[in-house]
Amino acid sequence: MADVIRVESLKRIYRMGDVEVAALQGLDFAIPEGQMVAIMGPSGSGKSTLLNLLGCLDRPSAGRYFLGGEEVGRKSDDALADVRNRRIGFVFQNYNLLPQLTALENVELPLVYRGLGRTQRRKRAEDALAAVGLAERRHHRPLELSGGQQQRVSVARALAGEPDVILADEPTGNLDSTSGEEVLRLFLALHKSGRTIVIVTHDEDVALHTERIVRLRDGRVVADDPVPASSRHTLGEVQEL
Amino acid sequence: MMILESMRMAWRSLMMGKLRAFLTMLGIIIGVGAVIALISIGQAATGSVTSQIQALGSNLITVTPMRSAGAVLYYPQDVAWLKQVVPQISADAPLMTGQVTSDYGSQSYATTLMGTSPASLQIQGRKLAAGRYIIASDVTYRRAVAVIGPTVEQQLFGVTSGLGKTIYVNGTPLAVIGVLQSAGGSFGANADDVILTPVTTAEEILGTNQVSSIIAEARSSDIAPLAVAQIEAVMDARFASQNAAVVVSQDQILSALSTITNTLTLMLGGIAGISLLVGGIGIMNIMLVTVAERTREIGLRKAIGARRGAILTQFLVESGILSLVGGAIGALLGGLGATIMARALGWSGGVATNSIVLALGFSLVVGIVFGMWPAMRASRLDPIEALRQG
């Protein structure tokens, strides 16, 4: 299967005055289409830096980054905005829903920036909300929803744009265990339907639900192993989406 | 992103803080309201003054001796002579003016006496409310008759008519044969406060035979300037003086007055415009705060694919809506104020349409210009930094 993500000697160096800090010291890995991967590491390991690079919010200092077969490491701000819009679906720890918009409008937002017509937008957003099981709450505002529901809306937002990859940053970090499990189950369902998912987390339990764990330390990959079926955590039977 | 989407977004954001949006608009509301009210009132005043002057007879020419030159004095015979030597005028009349005290019964009133001839009624564009005007034989036989202005009638007779009564002017008994119609408006105050008598009668009461000024009527407004030049020339020749007369046509007074009122209107509008500018600064202030508060939102929008231009447009549209809605409310209030004011003062002419267009356009420009800096700031935010905040 084709690689959705491939990085080659990816480096990110921050300049603080005269001092150069290498947050990433040359990473090489690839994520094939349909894989569900966890990226782990203690704070300061370069986890966030990698997430920013994979999410096209930042550019590498050196090395190459291919997303969906296209090199995106040297693009302009506006071109990167378009890449984020079409190829990436973000899920944040604190949901980042806009309080002035309803759930449906929040899900529509990426499609608005894509320039899609209103009816088409609405249709796709409604489908995405139905997929995460919130069809009947589509006209509620974020503050009228529970944390788990808000995170599901944000998953729907990531889904609506039909991205190449879903990038989740500690998606269960702010949730109680029941809601967290719900969201995790959603990711597993998405994975089952063939989506590529990258979860950045420091929660071992969350990571053990995925197929593969990439461990970072001091800006380098220190381990990159598949999760053996024997130690894999499951949530029972997961329906395909 | 389409502008329509931006407008919907901006509207939703503004609705999140209605009170703040209203307070932000207040500066623009007051600014635009003031500009429209002041310009409308100014234009109404100009129109009112102009129409009153035109009502005095648009072909009116006033000839007055140059005061500083001294020695040059006009007499009744100069009036008859002037009409003969200046063919551009169709009529002329003397005005022999003096301050007098008029009495009727126990009522006493200080006013202005004007000795004149029958032609003055038409030259000055006045009309009678009752009775008749001075006729030629009144002048010839020095009849003791008077035509009084409505102010004098009201002062001496109250609500009853003065027609046919006898009043005493500086002790001389005069029969009231006519009452003038009010000249109306603010200028009426002076034009209505007058007692008119035959010029010959006035000579006796005032004890002089000097004419204060001569009024004449040009045959048409087109030849009024020619008539003015001609009168100046013949008066200079007759009195052998370079400055025997100050000759002013109604058109000249009108244009001088228009210049003054227009300048005043512009000045008032300009002062009001400053408050509009202050309103714009208020918008900029609030938009800067808004951008700072919504850093996270901006970060998220960028993360999910908003280009710089989309963010810029969103915030520009927001400040544009603030200023335009504020401008519309201001226009409404300003127009209302101007209309009420004009009604109260009895002026015709409502709201100046050009001032509405001007103020609305200006307020939109203010919103966009002062919204530009905050919007640029928003569009330049680094999404990583922006998402980390809050």
Boltz contact constraints between the chains, C-beta under 6 A:
constraints:
  - contact:
      token1: [A, 52]
      token2: [B, 384]
      max_distance: 6.0
  - contact:
      token1: [A, 57]
      token2: [B, 383]
      max_distance: 6.0
  - contact:
      token1: [A, 57]
      token2: [B, 384]
      max_distance: 6.0
  - contact:
      token1: [A, 78]
      token2: [B, 307]
      max_distance: 6.0
  - contact:
      token1: [A, 81]
      token2: [B, 305]
      max_distance: 6.0
  - contact:
      token1: [A, 81]
      token2: [B, 307]
      max_distance: 6.0
  - contact:
      token1: [A, 84]
      token2: [B, 305]
      max_distance: 6.0
  - contact:
      token1: [A, 85]
      token2: [B, 305]
      max_distance: 6.0
  - contact:
      token1: [A, 90]
      token2: [B, 303]
      max_distance: 6.0
  - contact:
      token1: [A, 96]
      token2: [B, 300]
      max_distance: 6.0
  - contact:
      token1: [A, 98]
      token2: [B, 297]
      max_distance: 6.0
  - contact:
      token1: [A, 100]
      token2: [B, 12]
      max_distance: 6.0
  - contact:
      token1: [A, 100]
      token2: [B, 13]
      max_distance: 6.0
  - contact:
      token1: [A, 100]
      token2: [B, 16]
      max_distance: 6.0
  - contact:
      token1: [A, 110]
      token2: [B, 304]
      max_distance: 6.0
  - contact:
      token1: [A, 110]
      token2: [B, 305]
      max_distance: 6.0
  - contact:
      token1: [A, 112]
      token2: [B, 5]
      max_distance: 6.0
  - contact:
      token1: [A, 113]
      token2: [B, 305]
      max_distance: 6.0
  - contact:
      token1: [A, 113]
      token2: [B, 306]
      max_distance: 6.0
